[in-house]
């Protein structure tokens, strides 16, 4: 049936995404952004990505998980399982949800060392930093910094 075919395609896509290397995940995002010609379309795509964000559980929407340095409220939680870090997040701003999801898509499910070693070139290659307001750009830097702090903390447990 059609439903079974759709399920198989979806399952294949999920397995492919989960098996991606960090560099493959970055390249996929670059290719997704190359589809759009202007930044209004890219902003709309970021907003759509925000709707797919793996949301943080309500118990973690506290001051302790709030990222300082962001114009919007952004909560980020990291879970360390089997040597890998998994991130969930939320924000009160839809564009910020999309931005943090761009980071989570690449960095969630990675080892602490992979996260510490990555330079996130794809952010520059898609032109994100240059098209953000200075306060949103500072927020992006704060998000990356918090993700790396989690990775550093979990690397000490390894």
C-alpha positions in Angstrom: 0.0 0.0 0.0 1.0 3.6 -0.3 1.3 4.0 3.4 3.8 1.2 3.6 5.9 2.7 0.8 5.8 6.1 2.5 6.9 4.5 5.8 9.8 2.6 4.1 11.0 5.8 2.5 10.8 7.7 5.8 12.6 4.9 7.6 15.3 4.9 5.0 15.7 8.6 5.2 15.9 8.5 9.0 18.6 5.7 8.9 20.5 7.7 6.3 20.5 10.9 8.4 21.4 9.0 11.6 24.3 7.3 9.8 25.8 10.5 8.4 29.2 11.7 9.4 29.4 15.2 10.7 30.8 16.4 7.4 27.9 14.7 5.5 25.4 16.4 7.7 27.0 19.8 7.1 27.1 19.1 3.3 23.4 18.2 3.3 22.5 21.5 4.9 24.7 23.4 2.4 22.9 21.7 -0.4 19.5 22.4 1.1 20.3 26.1 1.3 21.7 26.2 -2.3 18.1 25.4 -3.5 17.0 28.9 -2.6 18.1 32.0 -4.5 17.3 34.8 -2.1 17.5 35.2 1.7 13.8 35.7 2.2 13.3 32.1 1.1 16.2 30.9 3.2 14.7 32.7 6.3 11.4 30.9 5.6 13.2 27.6 5.4 14.9 28.4 8.8 11.5 29.0 10.2 10.3 25.7 8.9 13.3 24.0 10.4 12.3 25.6 13.7 9.1 23.6 13.6 11.0 20.4 13.4 13.2 21.1 16.4 13.6 18.2 18.9 11.9 20.0 21.7 13.3 20.1 25.2 11.2 18.6 28.0 9.3 21.2 30.1 11.4 20.2 33.2 14.5 21.6 31.4 12.9 25.0 30.5 14.6 26.6 33.5 17.2 29.2 34.1 19.9 26.5 34.4 19.4 25.5 30.7 18.9 29.0 29.4 21.7 30.2 27.1 23.0 33.6 28.1 23.9 36.0 25.3 20.8 35.4 23.2 18.3 38.1 22.3 15.6 35.5 22.6 15.1 32.9 25.3 16.8 29.7 24.2 16.9 26.6 26.4 19.4 23.8 25.5 19.6 20.4 27.2 22.2 17.7 26.5 21.9 14.1 27.3 24.9 11.8 27.3 24.2 8.2 26.4 26.6 5.5 25.2 29.4 8.0 24.6 27.2 10.3 22.4 25.6 13.6 23.2 22.0 14.2 22.2 20.6 17.8 22.3 17.1 19.1 22.6 16.2 22.8 22.7 13.4 25.4 22.6 13.1 29.1 22.1 10.4 31.7 22.3 11.4 33.0 18.8 10.6 30.8 15.7 13.7 32.0 13.8 15.9 31.1 16.8 14.3 27.6 16.9 15.4 27.2 13.3 19.0 28.4 14.0 19.4 26.1 17.0 18.0 23.2 14.9 20.7 23.8 12.3 23.2 23.2 15.0 21.4 20.2 16.5 21.0 18.5 13.2 24.8 18.4 12.8 26.0 18.0 16.3 23.4 15.8 18.1 24.4 12.1 18.3 28.1 12.9 18.2 30.9 12.1 20.5 32.2 14.9 22.7 35.5 14.9 20.8 33.7 15.3 17.4 31.9 18.3 18.7 35.0 19.8 20.2 36.9 19.3 17.0 34.3 20.6 14.5 34.6 24.1 13.1 31.1 24.4 11.7 32.2 25.8 8.3 28.7 25.2 7.0 27.4 28.2 9.0 29.6 30.5 6.9 29.1 28.6 3.7 25.3 29.0 3.8 25.8 32.7 4.6 23.9 32.6 7.9 26.2 34.8 10.0 26.3 37.6 7.4 22.5 37.7 7.2 21.7 37.7 10.9 21.3 40.9 12.9 24.2 41.5 15.3 22.2 40.4 18.3 21.1 37.2 16.5 24.7 36.6 15.4 25.8 37.0 19.0 23.1 34.5 20.0 24.4 32.0 17.4 27.9 32.3 18.9 26.4 31.7 22.4 24.6 28.6 21.2 27.8 27.2 19.7 29.7 28.0 22.9 27.1 26.3 25.1 27.2 23.2 22.9 31.0 23.0 23.1 30.8 23.5 26.9 28.5 20.5 27.2 30.9 18.5 25.0 33.9 19.5 27.1 32.1 18.5 30.3 31.0 15.2 28.9 34.5 14.5 27.5 35.8 14.5 31.1 33.4 11.7 31.8 34.7 9.5 29.0 
